[in-house]
Amino acid sequence: MPDHPRAPLLAPRNMLLVALSLSIGWGVRGNWGHEYGALIPGALSALAVAIVAGSSCWRRQAAYFGFFGALGWSFGGSMSYGKIIGMTLSGAAGEMAYGFLMLFVIGFLWGAVGGAGTVLAGRCRPRDLADFFPPLLAVFSAWFVWEYLLLPLLPAGSEDLLNWFDTDWVGVTILLIALLGYSAAARKWNDAHSLMLWMALGWWAAFLVLVAALDLHMTPPRSDNWAGSLGMTAAMAAWLLRRKMRDVARASLVAGAFAGSGFAIGGAVQALGRSTGVAANWWSLMEQSFGFISGIGIAVAMARIQPPANGKLDNAPRWTTGAAVAFLLLVMTYVNVAKNIEVVWKPNKILPETICRLPAAWWFNAAYGLVAALVIALIWRHHRSGLTLVPSTALGRTQALYVLVLWWILLGNLSRLTPFHEARLVTEGVIHVNACLATWLALTVRDE
């Protein structure tokens, strides 16, 4: 099988699968929002690339594709653009022009880092990708301790004191502490640590200069995470050029340009739709349009990337592939579906406050924990002796992972919409039809 992905990725059928995958993910992401929701389109589009690119190397490391694609797109979830959308609908020429320009900027920053995550998964050797897992595990653990163990212990009003222009400065600081702490304890420093450090410092540099010093605000009084994202993107580009990874930097720019254009075009779709007077969820259609155009950008960007010369997963610790699969099936789904409890299920009396005198959330977590234990045990068993249920080919495994992630997320999203209202029929119907088409396109790819 040829290992150069250029021709297959630019085929209309294959490009459609990648575009639909990011569109579906973005449509669902709009219901959950923020960084956790943005994991979904990144994972689905990256897995779609691994399926259709025609590279046996990429299919063997499909779990890495999903993992790094998800992380890359999640970074942009911290940026606020609701007020910007409002400006595009204001009717005032100057305000509308500013709104559409800022939509491009936000989309570009989102897509540049998101695209880089997918591109790095295809460009780097598995051993180099595996180097990210230990420091990331340290960072995730530190965030968990802060969010669920330390933050609840702080006195009332502490969150207001920590609110610095509504940005993620605390999270970025915790990342730096966890990264440097792990590196010191492990006495290890490599490109994975270096890239994470550069991006975190770039976030701080841009925020301090643009917001804290120059008092620039894109959407006051909304979050100024745009500045940190700008610094993070610039630092990432500088790091890639310094490491002579110009192909990754170019691909990141391509993905960013498509995403920026997609954001602006999606805003125009909503504006035109609202002007017709037709009652529909034009916001969701806007986001799905943005996702579709961004997905085309991912396919175009990845078409110029050559897989590593030595892509055998034997070079990487096997636990990292299992961790990537567990992240996609368990972590990414849980952090989104769990939001349904307080936002939808309890307010709509679908779940009571307590069940057998225990909080409803406790039962949900216990049930999800049992599923997680089962999935982790099955992953471990498969790595040791194999499971007959798991396809024997790399393409088959990639297809199975894609379909499982896709429909797990869609069912979780549908459960969020209960009780279902007819106003959601168009948007959720479009997502459902697109998901059926994407499933057909993914499963009918042949291993030639």
C-alpha positions as a Markdown table, in Angstrom:
| # | Residue | x | y | z |
|---|---|---|---|---|
| 1 | Met | 0.0 | 0.0 | 0.0 |
| 2 | Pro | 1.4 | 3.4 | -0.9 |
| 3 | Asp | 2.4 | 5.5 | 2.1 |
| 4 | His | 2.1 | 8.9 | 0.5 |
| 5 | Pro | -1.3 | 10.3 | 1.4 |
| 6 | Arg | -1.5 | 13.2 | -1.1 |
| 7 | Ala | -3.7 | 11.7 | -3.9 |
| 8 | Pro | -6.2 | 9.9 | -1.7 |
| 9 | Leu | -6.9 | 12.8 | 0.7 |
| 10 | Leu | -7.7 | 15.2 | -2.2 |
| 11 | Ala | -10.2 | 12.8 | -3.7 |
| 12 | Pro | -13.7 | 14.4 | -3.4 |
| 13 | Arg | -15.2 | 11.3 | -1.6 |
| 14 | Asn | -12.4 | 11.2 | 1.0 |
| 15 | Met | -12.3 | 15.0 | 1.5 |
| 16 | Leu | -16.1 | 14.8 | 2.1 |
| 17 | Leu | -15.6 | 12.3 | 4.9 |
| 18 | Val | -13.1 | 14.6 | 6.7 |
| 19 | Ala | -15.3 | 17.6 | 6.2 |
| 20 | Leu | -18.4 | 15.9 | 7.4 |
| 21 | Ser | -16.6 | 14.6 | 10.5 |
| 22 | Leu | -15.5 | 18.0 | 11.6 |
| 23 | Ser | -18.9 | 19.4 | 10.8 |
| 24 | Ile | -20.7 | 16.8 | 12.8 |
| 25 | Gly | -18.2 | 17.3 | 15.7 |
| 26 | Trp | -18.7 | 21.0 | 15.6 |
| 27 | Gly | -22.4 | 20.8 | 15.5 |
| 28 | Val | -22.3 | 18.6 | 18.6 |
| 29 | Arg | -19.7 | 20.7 | 20.2 |
| 30 | Gly | -22.0 | 23.7 | 20.1 |
| 31 | Asn | -24.3 | 21.9 | 22.6 |
| 32 | Trp | -21.6 | 21.2 | 25.1 |
| 33 | Gly | -19.2 | 24.1 | 24.4 |
| 34 | His | -15.7 | 25.2 | 25.5 |
| 35 | Glu | -12.5 | 23.1 | 25.5 |
| 36 | Tyr | -14.2 | 19.8 | 26.3 |
| 37 | Gly | -16.7 | 20.1 | 23.4 |
| 38 | Ala | -13.9 | 21.1 | 21.0 |
| 39 | Leu | -12.2 | 17.7 | 21.6 |
| 40 | Ile | -14.9 | 16.0 | 19.5 |
| 41 | Pro | -14.4 | 17.6 | 16.1 |
| 42 | Gly | -10.7 | 17.3 | 16.4 |
| 43 | Ala | -10.9 | 13.6 | 17.2 |
| 44 | Leu | -13.4 | 12.7 | 14.5 |
| 45 | Ser | -11.7 | 14.6 | 11.7 |
| 46 | Ala | -8.2 | 13.2 | 12.6 |
| 47 | Leu | -9.6 | 9.6 | 12.6 |
| 48 | Ala | -11.2 | 10.2 | 9.2 |
| 49 | Val | -7.9 | 11.3 | 7.8 |
| 50 | Ala | -6.3 | 8.1 | 9.1 |
| 51 | Ile | -9.0 | 6.1 | 7.3 |
| 52 | Val | -8.9 | 7.7 | 3.9 |
| 53 | Ala | -5.3 | 8.8 | 3.5 |
| 54 | Gly | -4.2 | 5.4 | 2.2 |
| 55 | Ser | -1.2 | 5.2 | 4.5 |
| 56 | Ser | -0.8 | 2.0 | 6.4 |
| 57 | Cys | 1.5 | 3.8 | 8.8 |
| 58 | Trp | -1.2 | 6.3 | 9.7 |
| 59 | Arg | -3.8 | 3.6 | 10.2 |
| 60 | Arg | -1.5 | 1.8 | 12.6 |
| 61 | Gln | -1.3 | 4.9 | 14.8 |
| 62 | Ala | -4.9 | 6.0 | 14.4 |
| 63 | Ala | -5.3 | 6.2 | 18.2 |
| 64 | Tyr | -2.6 | 8.8 | 18.2 |
| 65 | Phe | -4.4 | 10.7 | 15.4 |
| 66 | Gly | -7.6 | 10.9 | 17.4 |
| 67 | Phe | -5.8 | 11.8 | 20.6 |
| 68 | Phe | -3.6 | 14.6 | 19.2 |
| 69 | Gly | -6.4 | 15.9 | 16.9 |
| 70 | Ala | -8.7 | 16.2 | 19.9 |
| 71 | Leu | -6.1 | 18.0 | 22.0 |
| 72 | Gly | -5.2 | 20.4 | 19.2 |
| 73 | Trp | -8.7 | 21.6 | 18.5 |
| 74 | Ser | -9.5 | 21.8 | 22.2 |
| 75 | Phe | -7.2 | 24.7 | 22.8 |
| 76 | Gly | -9.4 | 27.1 | 20.9 |
| 77 | Gly | -12.4 | 26.3 | 23.1 |
| 78 | Ser | -11.3 | 28.9 | 25.6 |
| 79 | Met | -12.0 | 31.8 | 23.2 |
| 80 | Ser | -15.3 | 33.6 | 23.3 |
| 81 | Tyr | -17.0 | 34.6 | 20.1 |
| 82 | Gly | -20.7 | 35.0 | 21.0 |
| 83 | Lys | -20.4 | 38.8 | 21.1 |
| 84 | Ile | -18.5 | 38.8 | 17.9 |
| 85 | Ile | -21.4 | 36.9 | 16.2 |
| 86 | Gly | -23.7 | 39.5 | 17.6 |
| 87 | Met | -21.7 | 42.3 | 15.9 |
| 88 | Thr | -22.0 | 40.5 | 12.5 |
| 89 | Leu | -25.8 | 40.8 | 12.9 |
| 90 | Ser | -25.9 | 44.4 | 14.1 |
| 91 | Gly | -26.6 | 46.0 | 10.8 |
| 92 | Ala | -24.0 | 48.7 | 11.3 |
| 93 | Ala | -21.3 | 48.5 | 8.6 |
| 94 | Gly | -18.3 | 49.2 | 10.8 |
| 95 | Glu | -19.4 | 46.9 | 13.6 |
| 96 | Met | -20.2 | 44.1 | 11.1 |
| 97 | Ala | -16.8 | 44.5 | 9.4 |
| 98 | Tyr | -15.0 | 44.2 | 12.7 |
| 99 | Gly | -17.1 | 41.2 | 13.6 |
| 100 | Phe | -16.3 | 39.3 | 10.5 |
| 101 | Leu | -12.6 | 40.2 | 10.7 |
| 102 | Met | -12.4 | 39.0 | 14.3 |
| 103 | Leu | -14.3 | 35.8 | 13.4 |
| 104 | Phe | -11.5 | 35.1 | 10.9 |
| 105 | Val | -8.9 | 35.8 | 13.5 |
| 106 | Ile | -10.5 | 33.5 | 16.1 |
| 107 | Gly | -11.1 | 30.7 | 13.5 |
| 108 | Phe | -7.5 | 31.0 | 12.2 |
| 109 | Leu | -6.1 | 30.6 | 15.7 |
| 110 | Trp | -8.4 | 27.7 | 16.5 |
| 111 | Gly | -7.6 | 25.9 | 13.2 |
| 112 | Ala | -3.9 | 26.6 | 13.2 |
| 113 | Val | -3.3 | 24.8 | 16.5 |
| 114 | Gly | -6.0 | 22.2 | 15.8 |
| 115 | Gly | -4.5 | 21.4 | 12.5 |
| 116 | Ala | -1.0 | 21.2 | 14.0 |
| 117 | Gly | -2.2 | 18.6 | 16.4 |
| 118 | Thr | -3.5 | 16.4 | 13.5 |
| 119 | Val | -0.4 | 17.1 | 11.4 |
| 120 | Leu | 2.1 | 16.2 | 14.1 |
| 121 | Ala | 0.3 | 12.9 | 14.6 |
| 122 | Gly | 1.0 | 12.1 | 10.9 |
| 123 | Arg | 4.5 | 13.7 | 10.7 |
| 124 | Cys | 6.2 | 12.4 | 13.8 |
| 125 | Arg | 7.5 | 9.0 | 14.7 |
| 126 | Pro | 5.3 | 7.1 | 17.2 |
| 127 | Arg | 8.2 | 7.2 | 19.7 |
| 128 | Asp | 8.2 | 11.0 | 19.6 |
| 129 | Leu | 4.4 | 11.1 | 20.0 |
| 130 | Ala | 4.6 | 8.8 | 23.0 |
| 131 | Asp | 7.0 | 11.2 | 24.7 |
| 132 | Phe | 4.0 | 13.6 | 25.2 |
| 133 | Phe | 2.0 | 11.1 | 27.3 |
| 134 | Pro | 3.9 | 11.2 | 30.6 |
| 135 | Pro | 4.0 | 15.1 | 30.9 |
| 136 | Leu | 0.4 | 15.3 | 29.7 |
| 137 | Leu | -0.6 | 12.8 | 32.3 |
| 138 | Ala | 1.1 | 15.0 | 34.9 |
| 139 | Val | -0.7 | 18.1 | 33.6 |
| 140 | Phe | -4.1 | 16.4 | 33.5 |
| 141 | Ser | -3.6 | 15.2 | 37.1 |
| 142 | Ala | -2.6 | 18.6 | 38.3 |
| 143 | Trp | -5.7 | 20.2 | 36.7 |
| 144 | Phe | -7.9 | 17.5 | 38.3 |
| 145 | Val | -6.4 | 18.1 | 41.7 |
| 146 | Trp | -6.9 | 21.9 | 41.4 |
| 147 | Glu | -10.5 | 21.7 | 40.0 |
| 148 | Tyr | -12.0 | 19.0 | 42.2 |
| 149 | Leu | -9.8 | 19.0 | 45.4 |
| 150 | Leu | -8.3 | 22.4 | 46.0 |
| 151 | Leu | -10.7 | 24.9 | 44.4 |
| 152 | Pro | -13.7 | 23.8 | 46.5 |
| 153 | Leu | -11.6 | 24.4 | 49.6 |
| 154 | Leu | -11.0 | 28.0 | 48.9 |
| 155 | Pro | -13.0 | 30.7 | 50.7 |
| 156 | Ala | -16.1 | 32.1 | 49.1 |
| 157 | Gly | -15.3 | 34.8 | 46.6 |
| 158 | Ser | -11.8 | 33.4 | 45.7 |
| 159 | Glu | -12.9 | 32.7 | 42.2 |
| 160 | Asp | -13.5 | 36.4 | 41.6 |
| 161 | Leu | -10.0 | 37.2 | 42.9 |
| 162 | Leu | -8.6 | 34.6 | 40.4 |
| 163 | Asn | -10.6 | 36.1 | 37.5 |
| 164 | Trp | -8.1 | 38.0 | 35.5 |
| 165 | Phe | -9.9 | 39.3 | 32.4 |
| 166 | Asp | -11.8 | 36.0 | 32.4 |
| 167 | Thr | -8.8 | 34.0 | 31.1 |
| 168 | Asp | -7.3 | 30.6 | 31.7 |
| 169 | Trp | -4.1 | 32.0 | 33.4 |
| 170 | Val | -4.5 | 29.7 | 36.4 |
| 171 | Gly | -4.7 | 26.6 | 34.1 |
| 172 | Val | -1.7 | 27.7 | 32.1 |
| 173 | Thr | 0.3 | 28.4 | 35.3 |
| 174 | Ile | -0.6 | 24.9 | 36.7 |
| 175 | Leu | 0.5 | 23.4 | 33.3 |
| 176 | Leu | 3.9 | 25.1 | 33.7 |
| 177 | Ile | 4.3 | 23.9 | 37.3 |
| 178 | Ala | 3.3 | 20.3 | 36.5 |
| 179 | Leu | 5.4 | 20.2 | 33.3 |
| 180 | Leu | 8.6 | 21.5 | 35.0 |
| 181 | Gly | 7.9 | 19.4 | 38.1 |
| 182 | Tyr | 7.6 | 16.2 | 36.1 |
| 183 | Ser | 10.6 | 17.0 | 34.0 |
| 184 | Ala | 12.7 | 17.6 | 37.2 |
| 185 | Ala | 11.5 | 14.5 | 38.9 |
| 186 | Ala | 12.0 | 12.3 | 35.8 |
| 187 | Arg | 15.2 | 14.0 | 34.9 |
| 188 | Lys | 14.1 | 14.1 | 31.3 |
| 189 | Trp | 13.7 | 16.8 | 28.7 |
| 190 | Asn | 12.8 | 16.2 | 25.1 |
| 191 | Asp | 10.9 | 17.8 | 22.2 |
| 192 | Ala | 7.5 | 17.1 | 23.8 |
| 193 | His | 8.4 | 19.0 | 26.9 |
| 194 | Ser | 10.0 | 21.8 | 24.9 |
| 195 | Leu | 6.9 | 22.3 | 22.7 |
| 196 | Met | 4.6 | 22.4 | 25.7 |
| 197 | Leu | 6.9 | 24.9 | 27.4 |
| 198 | Trp | 7.1 | 27.2 | 24.4 |
| 199 | Met | 3.4 | 27.3 | 23.9 |
| 200 | Ala | 2.7 | 28.0 | 27.6 |
| 201 | Leu | 5.2 | 30.8 | 27.7 |
| 202 | Gly | 3.9 | 32.1 | 24.4 |
| 203 | Trp | 0.4 | 32.3 | 26.0 |
| 204 | Trp | 1.7 | 34.3 | 28.9 |
| 205 | Ala | 3.9 | 36.6 | 26.8 |
| 206 | Ala | 1.0 | 37.6 | 24.5 |
| 207 | Phe | -1.5 | 38.0 | 27.4 |
| 208 | Leu | 0.8 | 40.2 | 29.4 |
| 209 | Val | 1.8 | 42.4 | 26.5 |
| 210 | Leu | -1.5 | 42.7 | 24.6 |
| 211 | Val | -4.0 | 42.6 | 27.5 |
| 212 | Ala | -2.3 | 43.5 | 30.8 |
| 213 | Ala | 0.1 | 46.1 | 29.4 |
| 214 | Leu | -1.6 | 47.5 | 26.2 |
| 215 | Asp | -5.2 | 47.1 | 27.5 |
| 216 | Leu | -6.4 | 45.6 | 24.2 |
| 217 | His | -9.7 | 43.7 | 24.4 |
| 218 | Met | -11.4 | 42.0 | 21.5 |
| 219 | Thr | -14.9 | 41.5 | 23.1 |
| 220 | Pro | -15.1 | 43.4 | 26.4 |
| 221 | Pro | -16.2 | 42.3 | 29.0 |
| 222 | Arg | -15.9 | 38.8 | 27.6 |
| 223 | Ser | -12.8 | 36.5 | 27.9 |
| 224 | Asp | -9.5 | 37.7 | 26.6 |
| 225 | Asn | -8.1 | 34.2 | 26.0 |
| 226 | Trp | -7.8 | 35.3 | 22.3 |
| 227 | Ala | -4.5 | 37.0 | 23.3 |
| 228 | Gly | -3.1 | 33.9 | 24.9 |
| 229 | Ser | -4.2 | 31.8 | 22.0 |
| 230 | Leu | -2.4 | 34.2 | 19.6 |
| 231 | Gly | 0.8 | 33.9 | 21.6 |
| 232 | Met | 0.5 | 30.2 | 21.9 |
| 233 | Thr | 0.0 | 29.9 | 18.1 |
| 234 | Ala | 3.0 | 32.2 | 17.4 |
| 235 | Ala | 5.2 | 30.3 | 19.8 |
| 236 | Met | 4.2 | 26.9 | 18.3 |
| 237 | Ala | 5.1 | 28.2 | 14.8 |
| 238 | Ala | 8.4 | 29.5 | 16.0 |
| 239 | Trp | 9.2 | 26.2 | 17.6 |
| 240 | Leu | 8.3 | 24.3 | 14.5 |
| 241 | Leu | 10.5 | 26.5 | 12.3 |
| 242 | Arg | 13.4 | 26.2 | 14.8 |
| 243 | Arg | 13.1 | 22.4 | 14.6 |
| 244 | Lys | 13.1 | 22.7 | 10.8 |
| 245 | Met | 9.5 | 21.3 | 10.6 |
| 246 | Arg | 8.5 | 23.7 | 8.0 |
| 247 | Asp | 6.0 | 21.3 | 6.4 |
| 248 | Val | 4.1 | 21.2 | 9.7 |
| 249 | Ala | 4.2 | 25.0 | 10.0 |
| 250 | Arg | 2.8 | 25.4 | 6.5 |
| 251 | Ala | 0.1 | 22.8 | 7.0 |
| 252 | Ser | -0.9 | 24.6 | 10.2 |
| 253 | Leu | -1.2 | 27.9 | 8.3 |
| 254 | Val | -3.4 | 26.2 | 5.7 |
| 255 | Ala | -5.6 | 24.7 | 8.3 |
| 256 | Gly | -5.8 | 28.1 | 10.1 |
| 257 | Ala | -6.7 | 29.9 | 6.8 |
| 258 | Phe | -9.5 | 27.5 | 6.0 |
| 259 | Ala | -10.8 | 27.6 | 9.6 |
| 260 | Gly | -10.7 | 31.4 | 9.6 |
| 261 | Ser | -12.6 | 31.6 | 6.3 |
| 262 | Gly | -15.0 | 29.0 | 7.6 |
| 263 | Phe | -15.8 | 30.9 | 10.7 |
| 264 | Ala | -16.5 | 34.1 | 8.7 |
| 265 | Ile | -18.5 | 32.2 | 6.0 |
| 266 | Gly | -20.5 | 30.5 | 8.8 |
| 267 | Gly | -21.3 | 33.8 | 10.3 |
| 268 | Ala | -22.5 | 35.0 | 6.9 |
| 269 | Val | -24.7 | 31.9 | 6.6 |
| 270 | Gln | -26.3 | 32.7 | 9.9 |
| 271 | Ala | -26.9 | 36.4 | 9.0 |
| 272 | Leu | -28.5 | 35.5 | 5.7 |
| 273 | Gly | -30.6 | 32.8 | 7.3 |
| 274 | Arg | -31.9 | 35.1 | 9.9 |
| 275 | Ser | -32.7 | 37.7 | 7.3 |
| 276 | Thr | -35.1 | 35.2 | 5.6 |
| 277 | Gly | -37.4 | 35.2 | 8.6 |
| 278 | Val | -37.4 | 31.4 | 8.6 |
| 279 | Ala | -37.5 | 30.0 | 12.1 |
| 280 | Ala | -34.5 | 27.6 | 12.5 |
| 281 | Asn | -31.5 | 27.1 | 14.7 |
| 282 | Trp | -29.2 | 29.2 | 12.4 |
| 283 | Trp | -26.5 | 29.2 | 15.1 |
| 284 | Ser | -26.1 | 25.4 | 14.8 |
| 285 | Leu | -26.1 | 25.6 | 11.0 |
| 286 | Met | -23.5 | 28.3 | 11.2 |
| 287 | Glu | -21.3 | 26.1 | 13.4 |
| 288 | Gln | -21.8 | 23.1 | 11.1 |
| 289 | Ser | -20.8 | 25.2 | 8.1 |
| 290 | Phe | -17.7 | 26.3 | 9.9 |
| 291 | Gly | -16.8 | 22.7 | 10.7 |
| 292 | Phe | -17.3 | 21.5 | 7.1 |
| 293 | Ile | -15.0 | 24.2 | 5.7 |
| 294 | Ser | -12.4 | 23.6 | 8.4 |
| 295 | Gly | -12.6 | 19.9 | 7.6 |
| 296 | Ile | -11.7 | 20.6 | 4.0 |
| 297 | Gly | -8.8 | 22.6 | 5.3 |
| 298 | Ile | -7.6 | 19.6 | 7.4 |
| 299 | Ala | -7.7 | 17.3 | 4.3 |
| 300 | Val | -5.8 | 19.8 | 2.2 |
| 301 | Ala | -3.2 | 20.5 | 4.9 |
| 302 | Met | -2.6 | 16.7 | 5.5 |
| 303 | Ala | -2.3 | 16.0 | 1.8 |
| 304 | Arg | 1.2 | 17.6 | 1.9 |
| 305 | Ile | 2.5 | 15.6 | 4.9 |
| 306 | Gln | 4.7 | 12.6 | 4.4 |
| 307 | Pro | 4.5 | 9.9 | 7.0 |
| 308 | Pro | 7.6 | 9.2 | 9.0 |
| 309 | Ala | 10.1 | 6.8 | 7.4 |
| 310 | Asn | 9.9 | 4.4 | 10.4 |
| 311 | Gly | 6.4 | 4.4 | 11.7 |
| 312 | Lys | 6.3 | 1.0 | 13.5 |
| 313 | Leu | 4.4 | 1.2 | 16.8 |
| 314 | Asp | 7.0 | -1.2 | 18.2 |
| 315 | Asn | 9.2 | 1.9 | 18.7 |
| 316 | Ala | 6.7 | 3.4 | 21.2 |
| 317 | Pro | 5.5 | 2.1 | 24.6 |
| 318 | Arg | 2.3 | 0.1 | 23.9 |
| 319 | Trp | 0.5 | 1.6 | 26.9 |
| 320 | Thr | 0.3 | 4.9 | 25.1 |
| 321 | Thr | -1.9 | 3.6 | 22.3 |
| 322 | Gly | -4.2 | 2.1 | 25.0 |
| 323 | Ala | -4.2 | 5.4 | 26.8 |
| 324 | Ala | -5.1 | 7.2 | 23.6 |
| 325 | Val | -8.0 | 4.8 | 23.0 |
| 326 | Ala | -9.2 | 5.1 | 26.6 |
| 327 | Phe | -9.0 | 8.9 | 26.3 |
| 328 | Leu | -11.2 | 8.9 | 23.2 |
| 329 | Leu | -13.8 | 6.4 | 24.4 |
| 330 | Leu | -14.0 | 7.3 | 28.1 |
| 331 | Val | -12.5 | 10.7 | 29.0 |
| 332 | Met | -13.7 | 12.7 | 26.0 |
| 333 | Thr | -17.2 | 11.3 | 26.2 |
| 334 | Tyr | -17.5 | 11.6 | 30.0 |
| 335 | Val | -16.4 | 15.2 | 30.4 |
| 336 | Asn | -19.1 | 16.2 | 27.9 |
| 337 | Val | -22.0 | 13.8 | 28.7 |
| 338 | Ala | -21.6 | 14.5 | 32.4 |
| 339 | Lys | -22.6 | 18.1 | 31.8 |
| 340 | Asn | -26.1 | 16.8 | 30.9 |
| 341 | Ile | -26.9 | 16.0 | 34.6 |
| 342 | Glu | -27.0 | 19.6 | 35.9 |
| 343 | Val | -27.8 | 21.4 | 32.7 |
| 344 | Val | -30.6 | 19.3 | 31.2 |
| 345 | Trp | -31.6 | 16.1 | 33.1 |
| 346 | Lys | -32.2 | 17.5 | 36.6 |
| 347 | Pro | -33.8 | 20.8 | 35.5 |
| 348 | Asn | -36.2 | 18.9 | 33.2 |
| 349 | Lys | -37.0 | 16.3 | 35.9 |
| 350 | Ile | -35.5 | 13.5 | 33.8 |
| 351 | Leu | -33.3 | 12.7 | 36.9 |
| 352 | Pro | -34.3 | 13.4 | 40.5 |
| 353 | Glu | -32.0 | 15.2 | 42.8 |
| 354 | Thr | -31.3 | 11.9 | 44.7 |
| 355 | Ile | -31.7 | 8.2 | 44.1 |
| 356 | Cys | -31.9 | 6.0 | 47.2 |
| 357 | Arg | -30.6 | 9.0 | 49.2 |
| 358 | Leu | -27.5 | 9.4 | 47.1 |
| 359 | Pro | -27.0 | 12.3 | 44.6 |
| 360 | Ala | -28.0 | 11.4 | 41.0 |
| 361 | Ala | -24.5 | 12.4 | 39.9 |
| 362 | Trp | -23.1 | 9.8 | 42.1 |
| 363 | Trp | -25.1 | 7.0 | 40.3 |
| 364 | Phe | -24.1 | 8.4 | 36.9 |
| 365 | Asn | -20.4 | 8.5 | 37.9 |
| 366 | Ala | -20.6 | 5.0 | 39.3 |
| 367 | Ala | -22.2 | 3.6 | 36.2 |
| 368 | Tyr | -19.7 | 5.4 | 33.9 |
| 369 | Gly | -16.9 | 4.2 | 36.2 |
| 370 | Leu | -18.0 | 0.6 | 35.7 |
| 371 | Val | -18.0 | 1.0 | 31.9 |
| 372 | Ala | -14.6 | 2.6 | 32.1 |
| 373 | Ala | -13.2 | -0.3 | 34.1 |
| 374 | Leu | -14.6 | -2.7 | 31.6 |
| 375 | Val | -13.2 | -0.8 | 28.6 |
| 376 | Ile | -9.7 | -0.5 | 30.2 |
| 377 | Ala | -9.7 | -4.2 | 31.1 |
| 378 | Leu | -10.6 | -5.1 | 27.5 |
| 379 | Ile | -7.9 | -2.8 | 26.2 |
| 380 | Trp | -5.3 | -4.4 | 28.5 |
| 381 | Arg | -6.5 | -7.9 | 27.5 |
| 382 | His | -6.3 | -7.1 | 23.8 |
| 383 | His | -2.7 | -5.8 | 24.2 |
| 384 | Arg | -1.8 | -9.1 | 26.0 |
| 385 | Ser | -3.5 | -11.7 | 23.9 |
| 386 | Gly | -5.9 | -10.1 | 21.5 |
| 387 | Leu | -9.7 | -10.0 | 21.3 |
| 388 | Thr | -11.5 | -11.7 | 18.4 |
| 389 | Leu | -13.9 | -8.8 | 18.3 |
| 390 | Val | -11.1 | -6.4 | 17.3 |
| 391 | Pro | -10.5 | -6.4 | 13.5 |
| 392 | Ser | -7.2 | -7.9 | 12.4 |
| 393 | Thr | -6.3 | -5.1 | 10.0 |
| 394 | Ala | -5.1 | -1.6 | 10.8 |
| 395 | Leu | -7.9 | -0.2 | 8.5 |
| 396 | Gly | -10.5 | -2.2 | 10.2 |
| 397 | Arg | -9.4 | -1.1 | 13.7 |
| 398 | Thr | -9.4 | 2.5 | 12.6 |
| 399 | Gln | -12.9 | 2.2 | 11.1 |
| 400 | Ala | -14.2 | 0.5 | 14.3 |
| 401 | Leu | -12.7 | 3.2 | 16.5 |
| 402 | Tyr | -14.1 | 6.0 | 14.3 |
| 403 | Val | -17.7 | 4.6 | 14.3 |
| 404 | Leu | -17.6 | 3.8 | 18.0 |
| 405 | Val | -16.5 | 7.3 | 18.9 |
| 406 | Leu | -18.9 | 8.9 | 16.5 |
| 407 | Trp | -22.1 | 7.2 | 17.7 |
| 408 | Trp | -21.1 | 7.2 | 21.4 |
| 409 | Ile | -20.9 | 10.9 | 21.2 |
| 410 | Leu | -24.1 | 11.3 | 19.1 |
| 411 | Leu | -26.1 | 9.3 | 21.5 |
| 412 | Gly | -24.8 | 11.4 | 24.4 |
| 413 | Asn | -25.7 | 14.5 | 22.5 |
| 414 | Leu | -29.2 | 13.2 | 21.8 |
| 415 | Ser | -29.7 | 12.5 | 25.5 |
| 416 | Arg | -28.9 | 16.1 | 26.1 |
| 417 | Leu | -31.9 | 17.2 | 24.0 |
| 418 | Thr | -34.6 | 15.5 | 26.1 |
| 419 | Pro | -37.4 | 16.5 | 26.1 |
| 420 | Phe | -37.0 | 16.9 | 22.4 |
| 421 | His | -38.5 | 20.0 | 20.8 |
| 422 | Glu | -39.4 | 20.3 | 17.1 |
| 423 | Ala | -37.1 | 23.4 | 16.8 |
| 424 | Arg | -34.2 | 21.0 | 17.1 |
| 425 | Leu | -35.4 | 18.8 | 14.3 |
| 426 | Val | -33.6 | 20.5 | 11.5 |
| 427 | Thr | -30.2 | 20.8 | 13.2 |
| 428 | Glu | -30.1 | 17.4 | 14.9 |
| 429 | Gly | -31.7 | 15.9 | 11.8 |
| 430 | Val | -28.9 | 17.3 | 9.7 |
| 431 | Ile | -26.3 | 16.0 | 12.1 |
| 432 | His | -28.0 | 12.6 | 12.1 |
| 433 | Val | -28.1 | 12.3 | 8.3 |
| 434 | Asn | -24.5 | 13.5 | 8.0 |
| 435 | Ala | -23.4 | 10.9 | 10.6 |
| 436 | Cys | -25.1 | 8.1 | 8.6 |
| 437 | Leu | -23.4 | 9.3 | 5.5 |
| 438 | Ala | -20.0 | 9.6 | 7.2 |
| 439 | Thr | -20.4 | 6.1 | 8.6 |
| 440 | Trp | -21.1 | 4.7 | 5.1 |
| 441 | Leu | -18.1 | 6.6 | 3.7 |
| 442 | Ala | -15.8 | 5.4 | 6.5 |
| 443 | Leu | -16.8 | 1.7 | 6.4 |
| 444 | Thr | -16.8 | 1.4 | 2.6 |
| 445 | Val | -13.1 | 2.4 | 2.3 |
| 446 | Arg | -11.2 | -0.7 | 1.1 |
| 447 | Asp | -7.8 | -1.9 | 2.1 |
| 448 | Glu | -6.2 | -2.1 | -1.3 |
